[in-house]
Amino acid sequence: MSIYSNINSIMVLTGAGISAASGLDTFRDKGGLWAQYDYREVATPEGYARNSDKVHDFYNMRRRQALTVEPNAAHFALARLEREWQGDFLLVTQNVDGLHEAAGSKKLLHMHGELNSALCQSCGKRMTWKTDMDVFSVCPVCEEIGYVRPDIVWFGETPYHVDEITKALAKVDLFVSIGTSATVFPAAGFALQARARGAFTVEINLEPSNPDTDLFTDSIKGLAEETVPLWVDRLLSR
């Protein structure tokens, strides 16, 4: 009998590692974004207040880069899982790129915002934004100048969709972490919450994030683009 025989509700959490094969930089790996930039300068409200131009330049660069890449086999495998799974399914991503959507995922929550979205700090509206942004950008809703910022959850800010994620974790049978070290809360606590209620937990990553704990009941080591499609095949053929 398959270890997945009695699974109905699935939550998948993805991080930067799933998009690496598409050509996007990770964050904490050697040579990743936080090795190249001080996150306090480009990914905090305080950094934005000190030097908005620098923050805009950083996200303009990332937005342009994201527009040039395509989903890889791991993204397509998760979109297939969503289509073919007969039970409940939710994909939660820490990534701000649009590769999951491009692969066909629909039951998806971006907990850290999206590169192709802007937030107006004057009227509070969010809007699609695929071009460069600067301190002179005009909000198309309220027409105020200088209040448009990247719709990204920075360090020190509250992630999006926390209530929805918490409700899903309360009933999940299988929690899967892919391509993330999950060291930043609240994502760092998702596997623990799922495990505490008796859910089966799986980690798919280049290296185990918590090798000395029993946080994950199954650990699969390898590149996401290679391991995730095989894992999805295994799950769907249970």
Helices and strands as residue ranges (DSSP letters): E 10-14, G 16-18, G 20-22, H 33-36, H 39-42, H 45-50, H 52-66, H 73-84, E 89-93, H 99-103, E 108-110, E 113-120, E 126-128, E 148-152, H 162-169, E 174-178, G 187-189, H 190-196, E 200-205, E 218-221, H 224-236
